[in-house]
Amino acid sequence: MSDKQVFSPGVKKYMEDAKKIYAQREARVVRMKKFKFDTIAVHGLYSIEEALNKNQGATIEPLYLATSQAYHDSDELEAALDYLIPAWTYTRYANPTTYYLEWTLALLESYRTGVDASCVATASGISAIASAVDPFLVKQKKGEEQINFVSSIQIYGGSFQNFSVRKMQERGIEVRWVLHPEDIEEWKTKIDENTRFLYAEAPSNPQQSFCDVKTIADLAHMWEIPLIIDTTCATPALMRPLAYGADIVVHSLTKSMTSGGLAIGGAMISRKPITTKVKNDSPLFKESFAEYVKHLPYRDNGPAASPVNALFTLNDMRTLRSKMDLLSQNCQKVSEFLSHHPRVYQVDYLGLQSSCLHKLAKKYMKLVDSDDGNGNEINRYGHLMSFRVDGPPENARKVFDNLKLIFRATDLGRIKSLATIPAISTHKQQGKEARRMADIPPQMIRLCVGGENPDDIIEDLDQALRSL
Ligand SMILES: *Cc1c(COP(=O)(O)O)cnc(C)c1O
């Protein structure tokens, strides 16, 4: 952003015109906020007026593949590049199709939370995580003591790699792992004045760990630092951490948010404002963190979302709530079957009463806009679970190799059921010791239950387990 405050009359005219566009956008946001979750997911900010006046009546958000925007004259160019008017300029910075995705996500994640949010969409979940954490990991002054952040160890394997190798090994930033994220006392012992943020994942992939989001957010705020949380496996249809004080939410849009399996993407959504003691020249840093990231580090580092993927994502997200309802119910049924199977010695699914984290998850994971008949929302726990096969690791491999309907793939969050063995795939690179600490034995099969009839999934699992 430019530091000059004097604008030419030509630029000023464009700024004046922009006020109307900002006001229309604001009115649209206010109007959409009155609607229910499903309505927001279906329409986002794309209105009838917008379709008729700007987009030839197209009922679906148009796909803008052009890499850059053209301007009427030099004044508009200057105003646009100075972020003084609504403009998308260049797809590495912004794009009209991605814009619709970002607004839909901001509205869904902040739905009935009582807070406003902004969002930046990225090329992948991992780039969303990197974009969220990096701005807090800058040295504030020369000779500063070593900075650190505190993270649950029960996180996605790629996030673990990003933290332990890219941050700790390469940049010397200390990562303090919390082994039992449900235990607030452990978080407390790890924080000091050089801690920049707290990081958690709930429910976690693949162990189904969970944490008390509100308590951890309160703890973070006592230290004047933000809580960053990955709720990829829950999606805003089942949990919206902003409601409990979380500052920043990250998602892999590649997973349950889309479930279609055609697009890779990520998103970071931040509350306005976030809690942080990190100093930054831009007021947006605190006031609208996702916008700050979009304007500056995102532009400079280049993790931009592809507009094609943004459109796939938008289209898949329209049925998010009903899809998460169906998939969660299927997963519940499959997990109950497995929990009674003689060849299975442990099933981890937050929806099972036997899970020691069931009570905690029950407080947080609820199908948005549902009603159990008594005015309470219905609990739903998503479609990721894991189970452990009796005997040596070869047994788990045998069961895995005998699956005939369920795909063997490292993916998750799909409309098709998928399984993997984390110890030899997603969590292989973190090594044996870290896997032991994160409780990922080689007997564990991670299963993501899809939209097939659950009886057919059960039948496939049963025949595979019978191969032992
Ligand atoms: C897959 C995943 C990620 C990373 O997302 P990509 O889109 O694959 O980069 C982050 N967090 C969780 C919980 C995931 O499952």
Ligand as a Chemical Component Dictionary entry (heavy atoms), coordinates in Angstrom:
data_LIG
# 
_chem_comp.id                   LIG 
_chem_comp.type                 NON-POLYMER 
_chem_comp.pdbx_formal_charge   0 
_chem_comp.three_letter_code    LIG 
# 
loop_
_chem_comp_atom.comp_id 
_chem_comp_atom.atom_id 
_chem_comp_atom.alt_atom_id 
_chem_comp_atom.type_symbol 
_chem_comp_atom.charge 
_chem_comp_atom.model_Cartn_x 
_chem_comp_atom.model_Cartn_y 
_chem_comp_atom.model_Cartn_z 
_chem_comp_atom.pdbx_ordinal 
LIG C1 C1 C 0 -5.606 -32.458 4.134 1  
LIG C2 C2 C 0 -5.542 -31.631 5.311 2  
LIG C3 C3 C 0 -4.806 -30.444 5.313 3  
LIG C4 C4 C 0 -4.002 -30.004 4.122 4  
LIG O1 O1 O 0 -4.818 -29.653 3.052 5  
LIG P1 P1 P 0 -4.357 -29.742 1.515 6  
LIG O2 O2 O 0 -5.529 -29.173 0.794 7  
LIG O3 O3 O 0 -4.090 -31.182 1.218 8  
LIG O4 O4 O 0 -3.130 -28.911 1.381 9  
LIG C5 C5 C 0 -4.830 -29.665 6.456 10 
LIG N1 N1 N 0 -5.518 -30.041 7.547 11 
LIG C6 C6 C 0 -6.245 -31.182 7.585 12 
LIG C7 C7 C 0 -6.991 -31.535 8.826 13 
LIG C8 C8 C 0 -6.279 -32.018 6.474 14 
LIG O5 O5 O 0 -6.988 -33.140 6.532 15 
# 
loop_
_chem_comp_bond.comp_id 
_chem_comp_bond.atom_id_1 
_chem_comp_bond.atom_id_2 
_chem_comp_bond.value_order 
_chem_comp_bond.pdbx_ordinal 
LIG C1 C2 SING 1  
LIG C2 C3 SING 2  
LIG C2 C8 DOUB 3  
LIG C3 C4 SING 4  
LIG C3 C5 DOUB 5  
LIG C4 O1 SING 6  
LIG O1 P1 SING 7  
LIG P1 O2 DOUB 8  
LIG P1 O3 SING 9  
LIG P1 O4 SING 10 
LIG C5 N1 SING 11 
LIG N1 C6 DOUB 12 
LIG C6 C7 SING 13 
LIG C6 C8 SING 14 
LIG C8 O5 SING 15 
# 
